[in-house]
Amino acid sequence: MELAPGLHRIGNDIVAAYLVVDPAGITLIDAGVPGQWKDLEAELTALGRTLGDIRGVVLTHGDSDHIGFAERLRRDHGVPVFVGAGDSARARGLESTKPAWGPMKLGATVQFIAYAIAKGGLKRPEYLAEVRHVAGGDVLDLPGQPRIIPMPGHSPGSIAIHVPSVDAVFVGDALTTRHVLTGRRGPQPAPFTDDPVEAIASLERLRGTNARWVLPGHGTPWSDGVAAAIDAVERVASEGSAAR
C-alpha cells in the first residue's frame, strides 16, 4: 500500500510494517508477524522490486509482532537487522517481559488474536540469531538515511526511526492509533508497555522531527503531523490518570 512516493505499508491497522523505497534500494521498518511475508512479496512485486533490493531491516523494538520474518530475511537473503541495544536480548529470544494487558473489549481483542493466529503470530517466534546494535543519533547507511531516536518506555531499547526523505517518523509501539485490545482509534498510549510513564515522556523526543507522517506498528497511518499526534497521546494519558 503506497502512502506517499517512496513510502509503503504492508499489513493493516492491526499489525503493520513499512518500506522506504528509493533508487538505491529498500529499508524495511519492522517485520510484523511471520505470515506477512506474503504481503511483503506482493508489495515488492507491485513495485517491480525483489527481496534482493532490501538493504536492511530496522526494528523499532524486539517484540514478537515486530520481528516476524526478520530472521528469514537475515538468514536466507543476507539482510542485516538493526535494533536498539536495549532490546537486543529480546529480539534474540533471551529475555521477555509480561506487562499488564490493561482495558479490553471483546470484539477488538478477538479480532487482534484472530489476525495473529491467521498470520502465524501466536506460534513460537523465529528469534534473531544475529543483530546489529543502534543508538540514538545514529544515521544508518541505508536507503532514506534513517536516523535513530531512543524511545525507552514500551521496552528498554525501543527506538523511533526518522526518515526525512519521506517526511516520516516510524514509532513502533511508542504510541498507537488503534488500540488492539479496545478498538479505540486516534493517537493514544500503546498497550503491553513496560513503563507507561517513561513511554509518554519519550514522545517529546519526536517533536523536533516536525514529520508529517507518524507511522505506528498498530493503527492507521497518521498524516496530521507529529506535534498533533503527541498532544493527542498526552491528552489521552492525562485523562486516564485523572480517571484512576
Secondary structure, 3 states (H helix, E strand, C coil): CEEECCEEEEECCCCEEEEEEECCEEEEECCCCHHHHHHHHHHHHHHCCCHHHEEEEECCCCCHHHHCCHHHHHHHHCCCEEEEHHHHHHHCCCCCCCCCCCCCCHHHHHHHHHHHHHCCCCCCCCCCCCCEEECCCCECCCCCCCEEEECCCCCCCCEEEEEHHHCEEEEECCCEEECCCCCCEEEECCCCCCCHHHHHHHHHHHHHHCCCEEEECCCCCECCCHHHHHHHHHHHHHHHHHHC
